[in-house]
């Protein structure tokens, strides 16, 4: 991770197990294929992060 | 149903069916609207962050979690190979399709072979971790890097 970040002069972000990322992916993209899909609101996006245990400043979308 | 919604739906329907992005001509035929109107709808969807267009064009680059161009994260599901934008999207595609799928790639950090397998709606156990380099509030500052 450090090597990847150093190569790109990129600060380390957040690391999570693949299983947690899968759960985020499942929830985040839910309904995307439906005809009447609406882009989630910021509140809904933040709720999705919280629902899979992603909290803290990194996951905050607005003040 | 407004045209941009119909175009968005058709983009995803085509992506799911083929693994590739539709052209403006294909969209025009599918939704029964002139190409100029379809292009306007695509620009609106790009501005709304519902699609990502190749800059300066109306060609589709991404319809998250799908990519229209080859990536490091191919997702094989049956006879179709989809292209995911990142590891997160590689897991999203089987979840979205409700189909078993496999992604064979390499760890972007250490280059070790990496396999993500989804069966019956569950990710098979793996030691892999996913690094989110960019905080979500900055995803769209440079969506290609994200």
Backbone of each chain as ProteinMPNN parsed JSONL, in Angstrom:
{"seq_chain_A": "XXXXXXXXXXXXXXXXXXXXXXXXXXXXXXXXXXXXXXXXXXXXXXXXXXXXXXXXXXXXXXX", "coords_chain_A": {"N_chain_A": [[0.838, -1.204, 0.0], [1.873, 1.241, 0.898], [3.915, 1.491, -0.934], [2.505, 1.737, -3.351], [1.187, 4.146, -2.882], [3.345, 5.877, -2.535], [4.549, 5.826, -5.03], [2.731, 7.194, -6.55], [2.605, 9.567, -5.32], [0.557, 9.868, -3.495], [-1.606, 10.267, -0.802], [-2.234, 7.844, 1.781], [-5.346, 6.25, 1.731], [-8.351, 4.835, 2.707], [-8.531, 1.536, 3.875], [-10.1, -1.549, 3.346], [-11.524, -4.788, 4.134], [-12.144, -7.133, 1.459], [-14.662, -8.308, 1.625], [-16.208, -6.445, 3.002], [-16.172, -4.385, 1.199], [-17.548, -5.56, -0.859], [-20.105, -5.698, 0.222], [-20.63, -2.985, 0.453], [-20.611, -2.35, -2.278], [-22.804, -3.82, -3.199], [-24.937, -2.544, -1.933], [-24.574, 0.134, -2.706], [-24.939, 0.205, -5.481], [-27.488, -0.658, -5.804], [-30.538, -0.98, -7.487], [-29.704, 0.358, -9.739], [-30.087, -0.572, -12.329], [-32.694, -0.205, -12.868], [-35.486, 1.238, -14.527], [-36.607, 3.599, -13.489], [-34.635, 4.636, -11.888], [-33.202, 6.758, -9.437], [-30.638, 9.044, -8.746], [-28.955, 8.625, -5.693], [-29.461, 10.731, -2.793], [-27.177, 12.933, -1.052], [-27.402, 12.453, 1.687], [-28.5, 9.895, 1.65], [-26.408, 8.509, 0.467], [-24.42, 8.789, 2.421], [-25.682, 7.384, 4.44], [-25.579, 4.834, 3.409], [-22.833, 4.321, 3.526], [-22.507, 4.328, 6.32], [-24.105, 2.153, 6.991], [-22.606, -0.027, 6.296], [-20.587, 0.109, 8.01], [-18.746, 2.139, 7.581], [-17.413, 4.88, 8.716], [-16.517, 8.172, 9.94], [-14.233, 10.887, 9.088], [-13.227, 10.523, 6.483], [-15.305, 9.38, 5.044], [-17.255, 11.238, 4.978], [-19.52, 13.298, 3.28], [-20.469, 15.88, 3.171], [-20.608, 18.933, 5.14]], "CA_chain_A": [[0.0, 0.0, 0.0], [2.753, 2.406, 0.995], [4.645, 1.585, -2.197], [1.551, 2.253, -4.35], [0.941, 5.563, -2.571], [4.577, 6.648, -2.751], [4.778, 5.914, -6.47], [1.782, 8.166, -7.118], [2.58, 10.738, -4.427], [-0.84, 9.873, -3.065], [-1.767, 9.916, 0.61], [-2.979, 6.607, 2.013], [-6.761, 6.496, 1.985], [-8.951, 3.879, 3.642], [-8.387, 0.149, 3.43], [-11.144, -2.394, 3.951], [-11.56, -6.151, 3.598], [-12.948, -7.276, 0.242], [-16.058, -8.639, 1.972], [-16.895, -5.197, 3.358], [-16.315, -3.649, -0.058], [-18.634, -6.228, -1.608], [-21.371, -5.27, 0.827], [-20.81, -1.59, 0.018], [-20.942, -2.367, -3.712], [-24.157, -4.347, -3.332], [-25.903, -1.516, -1.515], [-24.357, 1.388, -3.449], [-25.454, 0.125, -6.85], [-28.831, -1.227, -5.781], [-31.542, -0.258, -8.271], [-29.09, 1.094, -10.853], [-30.558, -1.057, -13.635], [-34.129, 0.02, -13.007], [-35.842, 2.341, -15.427], [-36.902, 4.841, -12.758], [-33.57, 4.879, -10.903], [-32.86, 8.145, -9.089], [-29.343, 9.119, -8.071], [-29.206, 8.845, -4.262], [-29.068, 12.013, -2.231], [-25.968, 12.885, -0.216], [-27.792, 11.782, 2.942], [-28.653, 8.453, 1.376], [-25.064, 7.953, 0.235], [-23.753, 8.692, 3.73], [-26.342, 6.299, 5.186], [-25.049, 3.573, 2.867], [-21.507, 4.121, 4.123], [-22.679, 3.964, 7.742], [-24.74, 0.829, 7.098], [-21.593, -1.075, 6.16], [-19.547, 0.358, 9.019], [-17.749, 3.124, 7.143], [-17.698, 6.149, 9.383], [-15.338, 9.009, 10.073], [-14.068, 12.021, 8.187], [-12.97, 10.097, 5.097], [-16.565, 8.992, 4.401], [-18.212, 12.342, 5.09], [-19.703, 13.931, 1.973], [-20.638, 17.332, 3.344], [-20.513, 19.358, 6.52]], "C_chain_A": [[0.876, 1.259, 0.0], [3.5, 2.628, -0.323], [3.746, 2.205, -3.279], [1.347, 3.747, -4.143], [2.164, 6.41, -2.901], [4.805, 6.876, -4.244], [3.912, 7.008, -7.095], [1.715, 9.457, -6.306], [1.16, 10.957, -3.898], [-0.898, 9.491, -1.587], [-2.547, 8.615, 0.736], [-4.428, 6.95, 2.344], [-7.281, 5.553, 3.048], [-8.865, 2.48, 3.037], [-9.46, -0.687, 4.115], [-11.043, -3.805, 3.383], [-12.466, -6.216, 2.374], [-14.416, -7.544, 0.579], [-16.85, -7.379, 2.32], [-17.136, -4.362, 2.092], [-17.434, -4.253, -0.904], [-19.989, -5.775, -1.077], [-21.673, -3.816, 0.46], [-21.268, -1.556, -1.443], [-22.397, -2.799, -3.918], [-25.196, -3.276, -3.004], [-25.818, -0.268, -2.407], [-25.036, 1.359, -4.816], [-26.867, -0.446, -6.926], [-29.792, -0.358, -6.616], [-31.015, 0.417, -9.513], [-29.621, 0.67, -12.228], [-32.038, -0.772, -13.863], [-34.407, 1.277, -13.835], [-36.017, 3.66, -14.678], [-35.852, 5.148, -11.679], [-33.34, 6.382, -10.691], [-31.507, 8.113, -8.39], [-29.59, 9.388, -6.578], [-28.797, 10.246, -3.826], [-27.797, 11.825, -1.404], [-26.266, 12.161, 1.099], [-27.896, 10.273, 2.755], [-27.293, 7.795, 1.142], [-24.332, 7.778, 1.564], [-24.364, 7.564, 4.564], [-25.839, 4.938, 4.702], [-23.667, 3.295, 3.449], [-21.647, 3.644, 5.572], [-23.192, 2.538, 7.893], [-23.729, -0.305, 6.967], [-20.385, -0.791, 7.053], [-18.48, 1.34, 8.597], [-18.137, 4.486, 7.715], [-16.403, 6.957, 9.467], [-15.225, 10.013, 8.944], [-13.933, 11.608, 6.722], [-14.285, 9.874, 4.344], [-17.615, 10.088, 4.463], [-18.301, 13.044, 3.732], [-19.895, 15.433, 2.074], [-20.705, 17.651, 4.833], [-21.798, 19.216, 7.31]], "O_chain_A": [[0.662, 2.195, -0.77], [3.696, 3.758, -0.771], [4.176, 3.085, -4.025], [1.335, 4.521, -5.101], [2.053, 7.5, -3.462], [5.2, 7.962, -4.669], [4.321, 7.664, -8.053], [0.883, 10.326, -6.566], [0.649, 12.076, -3.865], [-0.3, 8.496, -1.178], [-3.409, 8.314, -0.089], [-4.692, 7.843, 3.149], [-6.735, 5.473, 4.148], [-9.097, 2.282, 1.844], [-9.697, -0.548, 5.314], [-10.535, -3.997, 2.279], [-13.43, -5.459, 2.259], [-15.31, -7.055, -0.111], [-18.025, -7.263, 1.972], [-18.175, -3.718, 1.946], [-18.173, -3.536, -1.579], [-20.908, -5.503, -1.851], [-22.82, -3.458, 0.192], [-22.194, -0.826, -1.797], [-23.122, -2.208, -4.717], [-26.197, -3.123, -3.704], [-26.833, 0.304, -2.805], [-25.626, 2.346, -5.255], [-27.377, -0.687, -8.02], [-29.834, 0.862, -6.451], [-31.79, 0.994, -10.276], [-29.606, 1.457, -13.175], [-32.572, -1.066, -14.933], [-33.639, 2.239, -13.82], [-35.621, 4.716, -15.173], [-36.138, 5.827, -10.692], [-33.291, 7.16, -11.643], [-31.26, 7.255, -7.542], [-30.356, 10.289, -6.238], [-27.907, 10.863, -4.412], [-27.399, 10.701, -1.099], [-25.464, 11.35, 1.562], [-27.441, 9.489, 3.588], [-27.06, 6.663, 1.567], [-23.702, 6.748, 1.804], [-23.659, 6.873, 5.3], [-25.692, 4.005, 5.493], [-23.366, 2.162, 3.823], [-20.995, 2.689, 5.993], [-22.779, 1.806, 8.794], [-23.958, -1.409, 7.461], [-19.312, -1.368, 6.877], [-17.406, 1.373, 9.197], [-19.067, 5.14, 7.245], [-15.331, 6.471, 9.105], [-15.997, 10.0, 7.985], [-14.465, 12.271, 5.832], [-14.37, 10.147, 3.146], [-18.752, 9.879, 4.04], [-17.28, 13.347, 3.114], [-19.526, 16.173, 1.162], [-20.84, 16.76, 5.672], [-21.835, 19.547, 8.495]]}, "seq_chain_B": "XXXXXXXXXXXXXXXXXXXXXXXXXXXXXXXXXXXXXXXXXXXXXXXXXXXXXXXXXXXXXXXXXXXXXXXXXXXXXXXXXXXXXXXXXXXXXXXXXXXXXXXXXXXXXXXXXXXXXXXXXXXXXXXXXXXXXXXXXXXXXXXXXX", "coords_chain_B": {"N_chain_B": [[-42.2, 9.329, -19.585], [-39.107, 10.904, -19.49], [-36.709, 11.73, -22.055], [-33.969, 11.574, -21.339], [-33.966, 9.834, -19.195], [-34.89, 7.525, -20.385], [-32.816, 7.069, -22.166], [-30.7, 6.653, -20.378], [-31.555, 4.277, -19.147], [-31.52, 2.572, -21.343], [-28.803, 2.58, -21.997], [-27.718, 1.168, -19.814], [-29.146, -1.227, -20.102], [-28.109, -2.175, -22.494], [-25.387, -2.378, -21.859], [-25.484, -4.42, -19.922], [-26.458, -6.508, -21.477], [-24.479, -6.886, -23.411], [-21.917, -6.178, -22.525], [-20.643, -4.073, -23.579], [-20.564, -0.54, -24.435], [-23.351, 1.24, -25.804], [-23.574, 2.818, -29.068], [-24.26, 6.187, -30.177], [-25.937, 6.008, -32.358], [-27.052, 3.447, -32.028], [-28.417, 3.868, -29.652], [-30.217, 5.793, -30.473], [-31.801, 4.355, -32.269], [-32.865, 2.506, -30.46], [-34.367, 3.999, -28.614], [-35.96, 5.449, -30.214], [-35.563, 8.123, -31.016], [-34.224, 11.168, -32.463], [-30.703, 11.346, -33.312], [-29.439, 13.713, -32.506], [-30.993, 14.537, -30.354], [-30.593, 12.403, -28.633], [-27.884, 12.72, -28.135], [-27.943, 15.121, -26.74], [-29.301, 14.251, -24.483], [-27.418, 12.454, -23.476], [-25.356, 14.228, -22.833], [-26.595, 15.643, -20.786], [-26.922, 13.578, -18.911], [-24.267, 13.092, -18.395], [-23.533, 15.532, -17.224], [-25.086, 15.35, -14.964], [-23.776, 13.426, -13.598], [-24.485, 10.801, -13.991], [-23.613, 9.268, -15.969], [-20.349, 8.811, -17.411], [-18.748, 10.611, -19.835], [-16.504, 10.383, -22.637], [-14.187, 12.944, -22.563], [-15.236, 15.925, -24.162], [-16.773, 14.68, -26.044], [-19.643, 12.649, -27.083], [-19.35, 10.07, -26.496], [-19.666, 7.137, -24.553], [-17.894, 6.604, -21.599], [-17.873, 5.595, -18.993], [-20.405, 3.806, -17.288], [-21.205, 3.601, -14.406], [-21.329, 0.59, -12.531], [-19.908, -0.173, -14.777], [-17.365, -0.157, -17.315], [-16.633, 1.305, -20.453], [-14.342, 0.888, -21.746], [-11.321, -1.12, -21.966], [-10.093, -2.385, -18.844], [-8.226, -2.918, -15.782], [-9.762, -4.69, -14.479], [-11.448, -7.072, -15.497], [-14.607, -8.657, -15.654], [-15.855, -11.74, -15.636], [-18.807, -13.245, -16.564], [-20.653, -15.901, -17.164], [-20.938, -16.119, -20.643], [-20.159, -13.601, -21.137], [-17.888, -10.884, -20.92], [-17.434, -8.356, -18.749], [-16.344, -4.993, -18.094], [-14.91, -3.611, -15.386], [-14.589, -0.583, -13.506], [-12.912, -0.464, -11.306], [-11.73, -2.201, -8.325], [-13.831, -2.17, -6.514], [-16.028, -1.777, -8.243], [-15.773, -4.11, -9.679], [-16.753, -5.94, -7.928], [-19.272, -4.994, -7.688], [-20.549, -5.466, -10.112], [-21.243, -8.326, -10.448], [-23.035, -8.403, -8.283], [-24.982, -6.603, -9.062], [-25.909, -7.77, -11.408], [-26.836, -10.127, -10.429], [-25.615, -12.536, -10.831], [-23.301, -15.304, -11.016], [-19.8, -14.692, -11.013], [-16.415, -13.962, -12.068], [-13.36, -12.324, -11.408], [-10.204, -11.905, -12.632], [-7.203, -10.566, -11.815], [-4.435, -8.415, -11.031], [-2.839, -7.549, -8.006], [-2.851, -4.121, -7.48], [-0.905, -3.024, -5.931], [1.192, -4.916, -5.131], [1.384, -6.581, -7.291], [0.733, -9.269, -7.2], [-1.105, -12.178, -8.264], [-4.647, -11.912, -8.349], [-7.848, -12.92, -7.424], [-11.236, -12.594, -7.65], [-14.193, -13.962, -6.699], [-17.591, -14.491, -7.167], [-20.344, -16.207, -5.98], [-23.627, -17.388, -6.04], [-24.605, -14.987, -5.012], [-22.808, -14.27, -3.067], [-19.589, -13.171, -2.017], [-16.756, -15.085, -2.491], [-14.648, -16.266, 0.158], [-11.762, -14.315, 0.751], [-8.435, -13.04, 1.14], [-7.986, -10.585, 0.231], [-7.697, -7.016, 0.208], [-9.227, -3.786, -0.146], [-8.244, -0.679, -1.339], [-9.29, 2.523, -0.85], [-8.328, 5.242, -2.334], [-9.136, 7.805, -2.691], [-11.178, 10.113, -1.02], [-14.78, 9.883, -0.75], [-16.084, 12.388, -1.168], [-14.49, 13.571, -2.973], [-14.55, 12.046, -5.221], [-15.394, 12.777, -7.786], [-13.666, 14.705, -8.643], [-11.529, 13.868, -10.172], [-12.538, 11.57, -11.936], [-11.593, 9.503, -13.462], [-9.138, 8.759, -12.283], [-10.079, 8.088, -9.739]], "CA_chain_B": [[-40.767, 9.137, -19.246], [-38.309, 11.841, -20.277], [-35.763, 11.047, -22.938], [-32.689, 11.242, -20.702], [-34.174, 8.62, -18.38], [-35.002, 6.399, -21.325], [-31.458, 6.828, -22.687], [-29.92, 6.04, -19.293], [-32.003, 2.894, -18.994], [-31.07, 1.813, -22.508], [-27.345, 2.405, -21.868], [-27.481, 0.065, -18.875], [-29.67, -2.474, -20.676], [-27.14, -2.595, -23.515], [-24.165, -2.787, -21.136], [-25.743, -5.723, -19.292], [-26.655, -7.517, -22.516], [-23.321, -7.089, -24.301], [-20.639, -5.834, -21.907], [-20.097, -2.89, -24.27], [-21.445, 0.635, -24.415], [-24.008, 1.489, -27.085], [-23.243, 4.046, -29.785], [-25.386, 7.129, -30.289], [-26.849, 5.458, -33.374], [-27.795, 2.334, -31.417], [-29.358, 4.448, -28.682], [-31.253, 6.48, -31.248], [-32.717, 3.307, -32.748], [-33.521, 1.838, -29.33], [-35.353, 4.853, -27.931], [-36.823, 6.064, -31.214], [-35.395, 9.582, -31.009], [-33.121, 11.592, -33.332], [-29.378, 11.282, -32.682], [-29.114, 14.979, -31.835], [-31.686, 14.531, -29.054], [-29.898, 11.414, -27.793], [-26.621, 13.334, -27.7], [-28.285, 16.102, -25.689], [-29.629, 13.466, -23.283], [-26.155, 11.931, -22.943], [-24.646, 15.351, -22.18], [-27.292, 15.906, -19.519], [-26.585, 12.491, -17.987], [-22.883, 13.333, -17.988], [-23.53, 16.664, -16.291], [-25.724, 14.87, -13.722], [-22.92, 12.361, -13.051], [-25.112, 9.479, -14.101], [-22.707, 8.596, -16.893], [-19.134, 9.578, -17.683], [-18.485, 10.642, -21.275], [-15.14, 10.733, -23.038], [-14.212, 14.419, -22.6], [-15.413, 16.612, -25.443], [-17.538, 13.853, -26.981], [-20.819, 12.007, -26.479], [-19.054, 8.629, -26.343], [-19.739, 6.719, -23.148], [-16.657, 6.083, -21.024], [-18.28, 4.776, -17.858], [-21.757, 3.801, -16.723], [-20.8, 2.867, -13.205], [-19.943, 0.148, -12.341], [-19.331, -0.671, -16.025], [-16.503, 0.7, -18.124], [-16.754, 1.027, -21.891], [-12.992, 0.638, -22.275], [-10.638, -2.157, -21.177], [-9.558, -1.975, -17.547], [-7.506, -3.979, -15.073], [-10.739, -5.493, -13.745], [-12.476, -7.743, -16.304], [-15.535, -9.474, -14.854], [-16.453, -12.771, -16.5], [-20.077, -13.808, -16.076], [-21.122, -16.69, -18.295], [-20.214, -15.881, -21.894], [-19.899, -12.167, -21.301], [-16.872, -10.255, -20.087], [-17.695, -6.947, -18.47], [-15.14, -4.279, -17.677], [-15.208, -2.807, -14.204], [-13.68, 0.559, -13.38], [-12.012, -0.629, -10.161], [-12.048, -3.419, -7.563], [-15.192, -1.98, -5.985], [-16.973, -2.013, -9.327], [-15.679, -5.533, -10.06], [-17.652, -6.665, -7.024], [-20.63, -4.474, -7.894], [-21.173, -6.011, -11.335], [-22.011, -9.558, -10.163], [-24.144, -8.099, -7.368], [-26.01, -5.915, -9.846], [-26.464, -8.723, -12.38], [-27.377, -11.299, -9.75], [-25.034, -13.697, -11.513], [-21.963, -15.711, -10.609], [-18.8, -14.03, -11.848], [-15.024, -14.025, -11.612], [-12.417, -11.325, -11.904], [-8.793, -12.244, -12.431], [-6.4, -9.374, -12.041], [-3.254, -8.411, -10.177], [-2.872, -6.53, -6.961], [-2.214, -2.896, -7.975], [0.214, -2.672, -5.052], [2.327, -5.853, -5.154], [1.313, -7.328, -8.559], [0.382, -10.681, -7.009], [-2.4, -12.514, -8.89], [-5.782, -11.657, -7.45], [-9.063, -13.492, -8.013], [-12.461, -12.302, -6.899], [-15.217, -14.878, -7.201], [-18.91, -14.349, -6.544], [-21.234, -17.348, -6.24], [-24.901, -17.353, -5.321], [-24.796, -13.717, -4.329], [-21.83, -14.055, -2.0], [-18.18, -13.132, -2.405], [-16.023, -16.184, -1.859], [-13.657, -15.727, 1.096], [-10.475, -13.894, 0.188], [-7.654, -12.173, 2.032], [-7.766, -9.309, -0.462], [-8.235, -5.782, 0.767], [-9.46, -2.748, -1.152], [-7.767, 0.638, -0.907], [-9.952, 3.71, -1.401], [-7.31, 6.291, -2.257], [-9.78, 9.124, -2.767], [-12.404, 10.173, -0.218], [-15.959, 9.981, -1.625], [-16.477, 13.753, -1.55], [-13.633, 14.0, -4.081], [-14.607, 11.04, -6.299], [-15.633, 13.337, -9.125], [-12.642, 15.695, -9.019], [-10.873, 13.188, -11.29], [-13.231, 10.271, -11.846], [-10.745, 8.491, -14.095], [-8.201, 8.288, -11.258], [-10.857, 7.448, -8.681]], "C_chain_B": [[-39.921, 10.069, -20.124], [-37.179, 11.091, -21.0], [-34.469, 10.677, -22.203], [-32.806, 10.009, -19.813], [-34.209, 7.373, -19.266], [-33.614, 6.04, -21.874], [-30.602, 6.161, -21.609], [-30.273, 4.562, -19.141], [-31.47, 2.032, -20.136], [-29.55, 1.59, -22.476], [-27.062, 1.206, -20.968], [-27.992, -1.267, -19.443], [-28.669, -3.043, -21.684], [-25.852, -3.093, -22.858], [-24.336, -4.182, -20.539], [-25.809, -6.814, -20.358], [-25.368, -7.863, -23.246], [-21.965, -6.892, -23.623], [-20.012, -4.597, -22.528], [-21.09, -1.739, -24.194], [-22.116, 0.798, -25.777], [-23.485, 2.773, -27.73], [-24.473, 4.959, -29.769], [-26.418, 6.588, -31.274], [-27.698, 4.323, -32.78], [-28.824, 2.859, -30.41], [-30.532, 5.105, -29.396], [-32.293, 5.473, -31.752], [-33.527, 2.728, -31.592], [-34.621, 2.703, -28.714], [-36.274, 5.576, -28.914], [-36.771, 7.58, -31.19], [-34.222, 9.951, -31.913], [-31.778, 11.588, -32.584], [-29.022, 12.58, -31.946], [-29.774, 15.047, -30.45], [-31.018, 13.54, -28.087], [-28.585, 12.007, -27.272], [-26.871, 14.367, -26.6], [-28.591, 15.368, -24.383], [-28.349, 12.917, -22.645], [-25.372, 13.033, -22.232], [-25.285, 15.67, -20.829], [-26.937, 14.834, -18.478], [-25.141, 12.621, -17.51], [-22.799, 14.447, -16.96], [-24.117, 16.272, -14.946], [-24.919, 13.769, -13.029], [-23.616, 11.004, -13.043], [-24.376, 8.611, -15.111], [-21.428, 9.423, -16.932], [-18.872, 9.462, -19.18], [-17.003, 10.893, -21.519], [-15.119, 12.252, -23.224], [-14.327, 14.987, -24.023], [-16.205, 15.824, -26.464], [-18.848, 13.407, -26.317], [-20.616, 10.485, -26.423], [-19.061, 8.277, -24.858], [-18.399, 6.124, -22.719], [-17.01, 5.13, -19.872], [-19.778, 4.93, -17.631], [-21.576, 2.951, -15.472], [-21.794, 1.783, -12.822], [-19.251, -0.327, -13.62], [-18.398, 0.374, -16.647], [-16.715, 0.325, -19.582], [-15.403, 0.699, -22.504], [-12.318, -0.425, -21.405], [-10.041, -1.583, -19.892], [-8.779, -3.138, -16.94], [-8.461, -4.952, -14.399], [-11.829, -6.069, -14.67], [-13.324, -8.641, -15.416], [-16.198, -10.478, -15.804], [-17.709, -13.319, -15.848], [-20.686, -14.563, -17.24], [-20.276, -16.395, -19.518], [-19.809, -14.422, -22.068], [-18.775, -11.705, -20.379], [-17.2, -8.774, -19.98], [-16.386, -6.297, -18.044], [-15.521, -3.352, -16.53], [-14.169, -1.701, -14.078], [-12.619, 0.357, -12.304], [-12.434, -1.902, -9.417], [-13.47, -3.347, -7.003], [-16.224, -2.319, -7.063], [-16.935, -3.469, -9.799], [-16.563, -6.382, -9.152], [-19.095, -6.224, -7.233], [-21.312, -5.15, -9.076], [-21.887, -7.334, -11.07], [-23.19, -9.314, -9.237], [-25.311, -7.488, -8.138], [-26.708, -6.884, -10.813], [-27.194, -9.865, -11.697], [-26.876, -12.581, -10.38], [-23.688, -14.044, -10.904], [-20.954, -15.057, -11.552], [-17.418, -14.173, -11.231], [-14.236, -12.875, -12.214], [-11.016, -11.818, -11.605], [-7.985, -11.016, -12.78], [-5.117, -9.518, -11.231], [-3.395, -7.303, -9.154], [-2.179, -5.274, -7.487], [-0.998, -2.482, -7.141], [1.403, -3.602, -5.281], [2.355, -6.723, -6.402], [1.016, -8.818, -8.39], [-0.954, -10.958, -7.699], [-3.532, -12.395, -7.868], [-7.042, -12.155, -8.145], [-10.232, -13.187, -7.104], [-13.583, -13.133, -7.512], [-16.517, -14.646, -6.435], [-19.789, -15.522, -6.952], [-22.484, -17.195, -5.392], [-25.044, -16.094, -4.463], [-23.832, -13.437, -3.191], [-20.421, -14.02, -2.593], [-17.464, -14.283, -1.712], [-14.923, -15.605, -0.971], [-12.325, -15.437, 0.417], [-9.756, -13.023, 1.22], [-7.469, -10.78, 1.427], [-8.351, -8.14, 0.33], [-8.378, -4.765, -0.368], [-9.045, -1.408, -0.563], [-8.575, 1.724, -1.619], [-8.97, 4.867, -1.237], [-7.945, 7.674, -2.137], [-11.023, 9.125, -1.88], [-13.616, 10.431, -1.117], [-16.31, 11.401, -2.039], [-15.613, 14.28, -2.689], [-13.635, 13.013, -5.248], [-14.615, 11.695, -7.678], [-14.648, 14.438, -9.51], [-11.856, 15.153, -10.211], [-11.4, 11.756, -11.31], [-12.411, 9.168, -12.504], [-9.769, 7.904, -13.095], [-8.944, 7.553, -10.156], [-11.141, 5.997, -9.059]], "O_chain_B": [[-40.01, 10.025, -21.351], [-36.767, 9.998, -20.612], [-33.928, 9.592, -22.415], [-31.859, 9.232, -19.693], [-33.643, 6.33, -18.94], [-33.279, 4.865, -22.025], [-29.865, 5.217, -21.893], [-29.392, 3.71, -19.022], [-31.026, 0.904, -19.92], [-29.07, 0.531, -22.881], [-26.265, 0.335, -21.315], [-27.348, -2.304, -19.283], [-28.42, -4.248, -21.714], [-25.298, -4.115, -23.263], [-23.441, -5.022, -20.638], [-25.282, -7.909, -20.168], [-25.179, -9.008, -23.657], [-20.958, -7.401, -24.116], [-18.974, -4.122, -22.067], [-22.278, -1.927, -23.93], [-21.496, 0.517, -26.802], [-23.02, 3.687, -27.048], [-25.571, 4.546, -29.396], [-27.624, 6.698, -31.048], [-28.906, 4.254, -33.006], [-29.946, 2.36, -30.329], [-31.683, 4.986, -28.976], [-33.498, 5.709, -31.672], [-34.727, 2.488, -31.724], [-35.678, 2.197, -28.337], [-37.238, 6.229, -28.514], [-37.796, 8.249, -31.324], [-33.319, 9.139, -32.112], [-31.733, 11.8, -31.373], [-28.383, 12.548, -30.894], [-29.182, 15.553, -29.497], [-30.895, 13.804, -26.891], [-28.226, 11.816, -26.111], [-26.098, 14.469, -25.647], [-28.188, 15.811, -23.307], [-28.212, 12.915, -21.422], [-24.797, 12.809, -21.167], [-24.587, 15.935, -19.851], [-26.685, 15.146, -17.315], [-24.828, 12.301, -16.363], [-22.094, 14.335, -15.957], [-23.706, 16.79, -13.908], [-25.336, 13.246, -11.995], [-23.354, 10.167, -12.179], [-24.497, 7.386, -15.109], [-21.42, 10.589, -16.537], [-18.785, 8.361, -19.725], [-16.33, 11.534, -20.712], [-15.942, 12.793, -23.962], [-13.614, 14.58, -24.94], [-16.309, 16.233, -27.62], [-19.125, 13.735, -25.163], [-21.575, 9.719, -26.319], [-18.537, 9.014, -24.023], [-17.847, 5.252, -23.391], [-16.507, 4.009, -19.797], [-20.341, 6.017, -17.76], [-21.772, 1.736, -15.492], [-22.997, 2.042, -12.792], [-18.129, -0.831, -13.561], [-18.601, 1.583, -16.53], [-16.949, -0.84, -19.903], [-15.329, 0.276, -23.657], [-12.693, -0.613, -20.248], [-9.552, -0.454, -19.862], [-8.693, -4.213, -17.532], [-8.021, -5.938, -13.807], [-12.977, -5.624, -14.641], [-12.802, -9.31, -14.524], [-16.997, -10.105, -16.663], [-17.675, -13.799, -14.715], [-21.179, -13.958, -18.192], [-19.047, -16.416, -19.451], [-19.176, -14.068, -23.062], [-18.718, -12.085, -19.209], [-17.239, -8.047, -20.973], [-15.433, -6.985, -17.677], [-16.336, -2.442, -16.681], [-13.019, -1.861, -14.488], [-11.54, 0.945, -12.382], [-13.37, -2.59, -9.824], [-14.209, -4.331, -7.017], [-17.174, -3.06, -6.814], [-17.943, -4.0, -10.263], [-17.064, -7.426, -9.568], [-20.027, -6.988, -6.984], [-22.521, -5.382, -9.046], [-23.054, -7.462, -11.439], [-24.236, -9.947, -9.386], [-26.473, -7.815, -7.897], [-27.922, -6.826, -11.008], [-28.064, -10.5, -12.293], [-27.594, -13.578, -10.461], [-23.012, -13.182, -10.341], [-21.222, -14.889, -12.742], [-17.27, -14.462, -10.044], [-14.423, -12.506, -13.374], [-10.684, -12.115, -10.458], [-8.067, -10.492, -13.891], [-4.763, -10.616, -10.801], [-3.994, -6.259, -9.414], [-1.023, -5.35, -7.903], [-0.169, -1.69, -7.588], [2.501, -3.138, -5.59], [3.269, -7.533, -6.558], [1.05, -9.558, -9.374], [-1.833, -10.097, -7.726], [-3.38, -12.732, -6.694], [-7.276, -11.849, -9.314], [-10.201, -13.498, -5.913], [-13.88, -13.014, -8.701], [-16.529, -14.612, -5.204], [-19.955, -15.794, -8.141], [-22.417, -16.913, -4.195], [-25.541, -16.143, -3.338], [-24.013, -12.481, -2.436], [-20.109, -14.742, -3.54], [-17.554, -14.438, -0.494], [-14.332, -14.577, -1.302], [-11.836, -16.228, -0.39], [-10.382, -12.364, 2.051], [-6.865, -9.904, 2.045], [-9.361, -8.272, 1.022], [-7.731, -4.879, -1.409], [-9.433, -1.047, 0.548], [-8.543, 1.827, -2.846], [-8.802, 5.403, -0.141], [-7.365, 8.591, -1.555], [-11.845, 8.214, -1.983], [-13.499, 11.119, -2.132], [-16.788, 11.61, -3.153], [-15.937, 15.296, -3.304], [-12.817, 13.129, -6.161], [-13.945, 11.241, -8.607], [-14.774, 15.039, -10.577], [-11.553, 15.891, -11.149], [-10.776, 10.847, -10.763], [-12.534, 8.004, -12.124], [-9.583, 6.688, -13.051], [-8.489, 6.509, -9.689], [-11.787, 5.276, -8.298]]}, "name": "protein", "num_of_chains": 2, "seq": "XXXXXXXXXXXXXXXXXXXXXXXXXXXXXXXXXXXXXXXXXXXXXXXXXXXXXXXXXXXXXXXXXXXXXXXXXXXXXXXXXXXXXXXXXXXXXXXXXXXXXXXXXXXXXXXXXXXXXXXXXXXXXXXXXXXXXXXXXXXXXXXXXXXXXXXXXXXXXXXXXXXXXXXXXXXXXXXXXXXXXXXXXXXXXXXXXXXXXXXXXXXXXXXXX"}
